Amino acid sequence: MGKFRYDDPAGLIAGSVVLELLAIFCVGLRFYSRRWKGQHILTSDWLILIAFIIGTGMTVVEIYGVKVEALAYPLGSTIEDPRAVTGRLNKAKHIELSYLLLGIAAVGLIKLSVTFLYWHLFAQVKFRRLLIVWMVVITAWATSFVLSGLLECGSHLTALFGQPQEYLDHCGSAIPSGWAMVGTDIATDLITLLIPIPVVLGLQMSTHRKVLTLLIFMIGALSVAASIVKGYIYITASLGLYTEDAILILTGISVWNLIEVQVGIIAACGPTLRSILSHLFAKDGSFTSKLWSSNLKGSGQSSSFVKMPDSEVRLGTGEGSASKAPSDRSQVSQYELELMNDATKPGNQV
């Protein structure tokens, strides 16, 4: 399967643990950041926490699969070989089915979390209407494919673990359904990634900081890449193009499923961590303050922004906000203000 190796049990366990630790760090820091800023825990935070719990469950299942030799240990037969139907392969299939269901649920929650984060960051009425539609689409997508995975063989669920011909007789619709799942997974990942670009480009920010902001959001491209690799392995295997070992194919799909979920969690936390990371890692605030002060001076903008509570920063979107006639500066979202206020915090002055 290309340059990737899936027959290295120790490497798979180590990689799973590293991803889990990174996810723990990012999610934990995200919640700490809320407390540090004195903000409420938002819907997007709770959704990413649930996705993280599911991702942790997937990590445990991955390590368990390696320990019982259901993953990462070659079987010696292809997945289409009737002789390959053994207890070890069936255990691998059980793990893969659980990965399918948990992975879809986790990825759906991550996409919803990112969409809710856009909702909290950008208070434009038309944009929020688009987000409502997208939330409905993502919820319907995740629900439909979880149900599809549960019912892929109808009342003949055991056919999933039987002979290849029995699988084709009773679970024939599972293959095109799987293609649809991986295809729409990639598509929805891309759309979720691209949604904020027009809004960010329209913010009252210098071009340099617009690029920096977009780069933070574009961390999610790593998750898209993982979903593309997972889709490639699934489709080529289901078309019979792979003559690889049956266990290694299932291992490859599970590995990239886990990578997609964990990297998605890490990427979803990225936009919420910039301020706290700057606070924690900038020595005496000198590096951060110089960086952002230089950006502000280069763009001709004042550095006199101060931290404001959510209630003061977030703009009203109904008729009640019309009486204020907000200026261009007041149209800046909370996220945009966070990008500009670090240089003015006490202790961060140059």
N, C-alpha and C positions, 0 to 999 in steps of 0.2 A: 504494500500500500504506500507506494512512493517512498519518501525519505523517512517517514515516521515509523517507529518501532513500537509494537504493542505486545511484545513478548518479553518485556522487562518488568517483572512484578515489583521489584524494589523501586524502580524508577517511577512506576505508576503510583505507588503508595506515596512516595516522596512528593511527586507533583501534586497529588490530591491534597496532601497536608499543607503544602506551601500555599495553594490557592485558598484553602480554608482559612489559614492564618491571615492572609491578605484581606479576605472578606471580613473576618472578625475585626481586624484593625480599622477598615474603612467604615463599617456599620457602627462600631463602637465610637469612633471619632465623630461620625455624623451626629449621633445622639448627644455626645459630649458638647459638640459645637452648638447645638440648640440650647443646651443649658448655659454654656459660656456666654452666649449672646442674650440670654434671658428671653428666648422665644418659646412659643408653644410647640409641642410635637405635632407635625402636620400629617395629613392623610398620606402623602407620599412617603413619609418616614415609616409609618406603620406598614404600608404595603411592602416596602423594601425589607423590613424586619421579617415579615412572613415569608418572603421569597428567600431570605437568608436561612431561616429555619428549614425550609424545604431543601435548599442547597446543602445544608449540613447533613440532612438525612441522605441525600444522594452521595455525599462523600463517604458516609458510613457504609452505605450499600456497596460502593466501589471497592473500599478496602476489604469488606467482607467477601466480595466476589473473588478478589485476588487471593485471600487467605484460604478459601475452600477450593481454589484452582478452577473456578468457573469462568474466570477472566484471566487473560495474560498468559495462560499455559496452553500451547497449541494442542489441538485435538488430533491432527493428522488426517483430517477429511474435510472436504468442502461442505458448505451448508446444504447443497443439493444432493449429497450422497446419502441414500437411505441408511447406510451403515453408521452414519454420524449421529443417529438418534440414540443418544446415551443419557444416563442420568446427569452427567456433567454438562452436556449441551442443553438439556432441558432446564437445568439450574441457571445456566447463562441466559436462556430465553426468559425465565421468570424475572431475572434481574433486569433484562432489557425492557420488558413490559413495564416494570415499576419505574424504570428510568424514563420511559416514554411519557407515562402519565404525570410523574412528578416534574419532569422537565418542561412539559407544556404548561403546567400550572405555574411553575416558577417564572418562566419566561413571560407568560401573560401578566403576572404580577409586577415584574420589572418594567414592562412596557407601560402598564397603568401607572406605576410610581413615577416614571419619567414624565408621563403626560400630566399628572397632577402637579409635578414640580414646575412644569411650564405654566400651569394655571396659576400657581402661587407667585411666580416671578413676573409674569406679564399680564397686565390688567386691561388689555384691549378687548372691547366687547366682541368684535367680529372674530378675533383670534380665539376667544374663549368658546364661542359657538362652534368653531371648528373642533376645538378640543373635546367638547361634549360628544360630538359625532364620533370622534376617534376613540373615545373611551368606550362607547357602545360597540364599535367595531371590534376592538381588542377583547372586550368581555365575551362577545359572541364567538370570536375566533377561538379563544382558549376553551370555552365551554364545549363548543361543538367538537373539537378535536380530542378533548378528554373523553367525551362520550363515545366518539368514534373508536378510540383506542380500547375502551372497555367492551364495545360491542362489535369489534372487527370480525369475529367469527360467529356472531349471533349466539345461538344456544349451544354451539359446538366449540366452547372455549378450549376444550382439551385438544382440538385439532391443531392449535398453535404449537403444541409440544409433541405432535405425532409425526408420522412420515411426511416427507415433502408433498406427495400427491394428496394426502388427506388435507394438508394445509391449503393446497390450491383448490380443492373441491369445496371447502367450507369457508375459506377466508380469502377468496379471490379478490374481493373489493378492498382488502386491506392494503394491497400494493398501490393502486392508484390513489387511495386515501392518504397513504404515506407520502407519495409524491406531492400531493396537494398540501400536506402539512408542512413539509420542508420548504416548498416553494413559497407558500404564503408567510412562513416564518421569516424567511429572508426578506420578503417584500415589506412586511410590517416593520421589521427591524430598520430597514432603510428609510421608510417613510417617517417613523418615529425620530430617527436621527436627523432628518432633513427639515422637520416641521419648524424648528425655531430660527432657521437661518434668515428668512425674510424679516422677522421681527428684530433680530439682533442687528441686522444691517440698517434698520430704520431707527435705531436708538441714537440719542444725542451723545455720541462717543467719538473719540478719535479713531481713525482707521486702524491704527496700531492696536488699540485696545479692543476693537471689534474682532480683529483677527485672534487675539489672545482669548477672548471669550468664546469664539467659535471653536478654537482648538480644545478648550476644556470640554465643550459639548461633544466634540468629535472623538473623544476617547471611546465612545460607544461603537466606533467602527471596528474595534478589536472583537467585540461580541458578534458583529455582523460577519466578520471573517470566520469565526468559529462556527457559526451556523451554516455558512457556505461549505466549509469542509465537511461538516456532519451530513449535509444534504448530498454532497458529492459521493461520499462513502455509501450512504443509504441507497441512492438511485442506481449507482453502478453495481452494487451487490444485488439489488432486486432484479436488475436486467440480466443477471448471470454473467456480467463482464469480469467479475472477480473469480479467480480460481484459488483464492487465498483460503487459509484455514478458517473453518466456521467460527471457532472461538475468537480468533483474532479480528474477524470482521465485527462481531458483536462487541468486542472490547474497544475497537476503534470508534464505533458509534457512541458507546457509553462515555468514552473519554472526551470526545468533542461536545457531547451533550453537557457534561459537567463543566467543561471549559466555558461553553456559551453562558451557562447560568452564573458561574462565579465571576467571570469577567464582566458580565452584564451588571451584576450587583456592584462590583468595584467601580465600573464606569458610571452607574447611576448615582453613586455617592460623590463623584468627582466635583460637580459644580457646587456642592454644598460645603466643600472642605477647604477652599482656597484661603479664606480668612483665618481659620484656625491653624492651618499648616504654616501660614506666614507668621502667625503669632508664636507658634511653638518652635519653629526652626530658624527664624531669623535672629541672629545674635544681636541683642540689644535693640532689635528693630532697625538697625542701620541699613542692612541690605534692602529690606522691603521698602523702607521709607525713601531711600535714594532711587530705587527702581521706579516706584509709582510717582514720586515727585518729578523725576525727569520726564515721565510720560505725560504728566499733567502740564509741565512747562512747555514741552514740545508741541502740545496740542493747543496751547494758549488758553487752557481752562484753569479756573481757580481751584486751589487745593483746600478751600475752606469748608468742605463738606464735613458734616458731623454725623455720628451714628444716630439714627432715629428709630423709635419703636415701630413695630409693624403697623399699628393703627395710624401712625402719621405718614408712613411712607407709602403704604398701599393705597392707590387711588380709587375713588368710587367710580362705578361704571354706570350708574343710573342717573335719573334726573337730579337727585340730591346733590350731585357733584358739580352741576352746571353753574351754580351760583358763585363758585370760587374763581372761575375763569383761570385755570392753572396756566402758568407760564411754561415755556419749553423745558426749563430746568426741572419743574415739578413733575414733568412727564417721565422722568427717569425712574426706572423700576428699582425695587429694593436691591436686586442683584447688581444693577449698575452702580448704585450708591456704595455697595460693599466693595466694589472694585476700586473705588476712589477714596474711601475713608481711612484706610489703614495708615496713610502718611500723616493723618491729623490726630491719631489717637495719642493720649498721653504716654510719653516714653518712647514714641516712634518718631519724634521730630529729629530732623537732620541737624 
